[in-house]
């Protein structure tokens, strides 16, 4: 399984474009891996979410998404659901797709994701809806996207809809993709334990940094989740832990936060990071 963290920041990006906090000021000077655009991830040939920054990151990282026709959405927040790019994918003249098996874009999401897409599509007379197939997904109901098996789990995020995180399996490796969520609900932890799932890699939201968690996690919740997974025997000594979706909220720039979380055995993701498990 190849995991490409194309973009790894929070909704406002880092540096936040209108922000004058010390952390954002520092990052504007330092640049490099400290810069974090809005989050999405490519796992093998399946996209998870579609960032407003996906165009620039595909160019920067030499990523060709013309071969990708499966997109799985966690929820409908605008930093994850880029309906403009979906419309361009559904226009014949905007996206010439020569391979018949790639013609239809397979989209997976909850009701709010579907409503958000259809609301945008309704305003675009050039969209060809035969180029899209929407799959309604629900917590704890597995589905297949490309070569990957997904099991949606309940997240603690955007409480007016069923926001999701995922167990992702390719037949050899198993990943917990827990992006954009606070501390995991009991029903999610119970499901992982009851299904006897073992993770090779755990990817966690860390948007809050050193602050207390809310509908996002920080380092405190990251440590607590790892301990819960250990008690459930859902991880092994070889499991790798990555922290993702970091923002400027706690006032530490990424290279400072990276040193802090490294003391706990965690790795902080950065835009363009590629991991193979």
SULSUL-V149548 format. One record per residue. N is the residue number from 1. RES is the residue in three letters. D_FIRST is the distance of its C-alpha to the first C-alpha in Angstrom with 1 decimal. Layout:
N_RES_D_FIRST, N_RES_D_FIRST
//
This chain:
1_UNK_0.0, 2_UNK_3.8, 3_UNK_6.4, 4_UNK_9.9, 5_UNK_12.8, 6_UNK_15.2, 7_UNK_18.1, 8_UNK_18.7, 9_UNK_22.4, 10_UNK_24.6, 11_UNK_26.7, 12_UNK_29.3, 13_UNK_27.1, 14_UNK_28.0, 15_UNK_30.7, 16_UNK_32.0, 17_UNK_34.1, 18_UNK_37.4, 19_UNK_37.0, 20_UNK_39.4, 21_UNK_38.0, 22_UNK_37.9, 23_UNK_34.1, 24_UNK_33.8, 25_UNK_36.6, 26_UNK_35.0, 27_UNK_31.7, 28_UNK_33.7, 29_UNK_35.1, 30_UNK_32.2, 31_UNK_29.5, 32_UNK_26.4, 33_UNK_23.5, 34_UNK_25.9, 35_UNK_25.8, 36_UNK_23.5, 37_UNK_23.4, 38_UNK_22.7, 39_UNK_19.3, 40_UNK_16.4, 41_UNK_12.6, 42_UNK_10.4, 43_UNK_7.0, 44_UNK_6.1, 45_UNK_9.8, 46_UNK_10.9, 47_UNK_13.1, 48_UNK_14.0, 49_UNK_17.7, 50_UNK_19.6, 51_UNK_21.4, 52_UNK_25.0, 53_UNK_23.8, 54_UNK_21.1, 55_UNK_23.5, 56_UNK_24.2, 57_UNK_20.7, 58_UNK_19.5, 59_UNK_22.5, 60_UNK_22.0, 61_UNK_18.4, 62_UNK_18.9, 63_UNK_16.5, 64_UNK_17.7, 65_UNK_17.3, 66_UNK_19.6, 67_UNK_16.9, 68_UNK_15.4, 69_UNK_17.4, 70_UNK_15.6, 71_UNK_16.4, 72_UNK_16.3, 73_UNK_18.9, 74_UNK_19.5, 75_UNK_23.3, 76_UNK_25.9, 77_UNK_26.8, 78_UNK_27.4, 79_UNK_25.0, 80_UNK_22.1, 81_UNK_23.9, 82_UNK_25.0, 83_UNK_27.2, 84_UNK_28.7, 85_UNK_25.7, 86_UNK_25.2, 87_UNK_28.8, 88_UNK_28.3, 89_UNK_25.5, 90_UNK_28.0, 91_UNK_30.8, 92_UNK_31.5, 93_UNK_33.0, 94_UNK_30.5, 95_UNK_27.4, 96_UNK_28.1, 97_UNK_25.5, 98_UNK_26.4, 99_UNK_23.8, 100_UNK_25.1, 101_UNK_21.8, 102_UNK_20.7, 103_UNK_24.1, 104_UNK_23.6, 105_UNK_21.5, 106_UNK_20.0, 107_UNK_20.5, 108_UNK_19.8, 109_UNK_21.9, 110_UNK_24.9, 111_UNK_28.6, 112_UNK_29.0, 113_UNK_26.1, 114_UNK_27.7, 115_UNK_31.1, 116_UNK_30.1, 117_UNK_28.7, 118_UNK_31.7, 119_UNK_34.1, 120_UNK_32.9, 121_UNK_32.8, 122_UNK_36.4, 123_UNK_37.6, 124_UNK_36.2, 125_UNK_38.3, 126_UNK_36.0, 127_UNK_33.0, 128_UNK_32.3, 129_UNK_31.1, 130_UNK_30.3, 131_UNK_27.3, 132_UNK_25.7, 133_UNK_24.9, 134_UNK_24.5, 135_UNK_23.0, 136_UNK_24.6, 137_UNK_22.2, 138_UNK_23.7, 139_UNK_22.8, 140_UNK_21.8, 141_UNK_21.5, 142_UNK_18.1, 143_UNK_17.2, 144_UNK_14.8, 145_UNK_13.6, 146_UNK_12.4, 147_UNK_9.9, 148_UNK_9.1, 149_UNK_11.6, 150_UNK_13.1, 151_UNK_15.9, 152_UNK_18.1, 153_UNK_20.0, 154_UNK_23.2, 155_UNK_23.1, 156_UNK_26.3, 157_UNK_26.7, 158_UNK_28.8, 159_UNK_31.0, 160_UNK_32.6, 161_UNK_29.5, 162_UNK_26.7, 163_UNK_24.1, 164_UNK_20.7, 165_UNK_17.6, 166_UNK_14.7, 167_UNK_12.9, 168_UNK_9.5, 169_UNK_8.4, 170_UNK_6.5, 171_UNK_9.2, 172_UNK_7.9, 173_UNK_6.7, 174_UNK_8.6, 175_UNK_9.1, 176_UNK_12.6, 177_UNK_13.0, 178_UNK_16.7, 179_UNK_17.8, 180_UNK_21.5, 181_UNK_23.0, 182_UNK_25.7, 183_UNK_25.9, 184_UNK_24.2, 185_UNK_26.8, 186_UNK_28.0, 187_UNK_27.0, 188_UNK_23.3, 189_UNK_23.6, 190_UNK_25.6, 191_UNK_23.1, 192_UNK_20.3, 193_UNK_22.9, 194_UNK_24.4, 195_UNK_21.2, 196_UNK_20.4, 197_UNK_16.8, 198_UNK_15.2, 199_UNK_12.7, 200_UNK_10.5, 201_UNK_10.4, 202_UNK_13.2, 203_UNK_13.7, 204_UNK_17.4, 205_UNK_20.0, 206_UNK_22.6, 207_UNK_24.9, 208_UNK_28.1, 209_UNK_27.7, 210_UNK_30.7, 211_UNK_32.3, 212_UNK_32.5, 213_UNK_29.8, 214_UNK_30.7, 215_UNK_28.3, 216_UNK_26.0, 217_UNK_25.1, 218_UNK_26.3, 219_UNK_26.0, 220_UNK_28.3, 221_UNK_26.2, 222_UNK_23.0, 223_UNK_24.8, 224_UNK_26.2, 225_UNK_23.0, 226_UNK_21.5, 227_UNK_24.8, 228_UNK_24.7, 229_UNK_21.3, 230_UNK_22.6, 231_UNK_25.8, 232_UNK_23.9, 233_UNK_21.9, 234_UNK_18.7, 235_UNK_17.3, 236_UNK_18.0, 237_UNK_19.3, 238_UNK_15.9, 239_UNK_14.2, 240_UNK_13.4, 241_UNK_15.2, 242_UNK_15.0, 243_UNK_18.0, 244_UNK_17.9, 245_UNK_20.5, 246_UNK_23.3, 247_UNK_26.7, 248_UNK_30.2, 249_UNK_31.7, 250_UNK_32.3, 251_UNK_33.7, 252_UNK_31.4, 253_UNK_29.7, 254_UNK_26.0, 255_UNK_26.9, 256_UNK_29.3, 257_UNK_27.0, 258_UNK_24.2, 259_UNK_26.8, 260_UNK_27.8, 261_UNK_24.4, 262_UNK_23.7, 263_UNK_26.6, 264_UNK_24.8, 265_UNK_21.7, 266_UNK_19.7, 267_UNK_18.0, 268_UNK_19.1, 269_UNK_16.8, 270_UNK_18.4, 271_UNK_18.3, 272_UNK_16.0, 273_UNK_13.9, 274_UNK_10.5, 275_UNK_8.3, 276_UNK_5.7, 277_UNK_5.4
//
